[in-house]
């Protein structure tokens, strides 16, 4: 009788700190670039008016660009294998 493992020796566990780090590394240059772009176009505006323009662009960029890209390209990093004995 051949014996195949019914349960895997390891499982993946989502790492929020790793995911947060990658999102931080993506958000920082994105928001910095947007600020450089938006501030000259909104000279004289109050901060709440500028953020009213910036936030929707930032959210859309994150939801449809940054987060899916991080999840796809860094899947193994944000879902590290965990030995079942460590659970």
C-alpha positions in Angstrom: 0.0 0.0 0.0 1.5 3.3 -1.0 1.3 6.0 1.6 0.7 9.5 0.5 0.4 12.4 2.9 -3.2 13.1 3.5 -2.3 16.4 5.2 0.3 18.8 4.0 3.5 19.2 6.0 3.1 22.9 5.9 0.3 25.4 5.3 0.3 29.1 4.2 -0.5 31.8 6.7 -1.3 35.4 5.6 1.2 37.8 7.2 -0.3 41.2 7.9 3.0 42.8 8.8 4.6 41.7 5.5 1.6 42.8 3.5 1.6 46.2 5.4 5.3 46.6 4.6 4.8 46.0 0.9 1.8 48.4 0.8 3.8 51.0 2.6 6.6 50.6 0.1 4.1 51.1 -2.7 2.0 53.9 -1.2 4.9 56.2 -0.2 6.2 56.8 -3.8 2.7 56.9 -5.2 1.4 59.5 -2.8 4.7 61.5 -3.0 4.3 61.6 -6.8 0.7 62.6 -6.6 1.5 65.4 -4.2 4.2 66.7 -6.6 1.6 66.6 -9.4 -1.4 68.0 -7.6 0.2 70.8 -5.5 1.3 73.0 -8.4 -2.2 72.6 -10.0 -4.0 73.5 -6.7 -1.9 76.4 -5.5 -3.8 78.6 -3.1 -6.3 75.8 -2.2 -6.8 74.8 1.4 -5.5 71.4 2.5 -9.0 69.8 2.6 -9.6 70.8 -1.0 -6.3 69.2 -2.1 -7.0 66.0 -0.2 -10.5 65.9 -1.8 -8.7 65.6 -5.1 -5.9 63.3 -3.9 -7.8 60.7 -1.8 -10.1 59.3 -4.6 -7.0 59.0 -6.9 -5.1 57.3 -4.1 -7.9 54.9 -3.2 -8.5 53.9 -6.8 -4.8 53.4 -7.4 -4.6 51.1 -4.4 -7.7 49.1 -4.9 -7.3 48.5 -8.7 -3.5 48.7 -9.0 -1.2 48.5 -6.0 -3.0 45.9 -3.8 -3.7 43.4 -6.6 -0.1 43.7 -7.9 1.3 43.2 -4.4 -0.9 40.1 -3.8 0.0 38.6 -7.2 3.7 39.3 -7.3 4.5 38.8 -3.6 2.1 35.9 -2.9 4.8 33.7 -1.4 6.3 36.5 0.8 2.9 37.5 2.3 1.7 33.9 2.7 4.8 32.2 4.2 4.7 28.4 4.8 4.1 27.5 8.4 4.9 24.0 9.7 1.9 22.3 11.1 3.9 21.6 14.3 4.3 25.3 14.8 0.5 25.9 14.9 
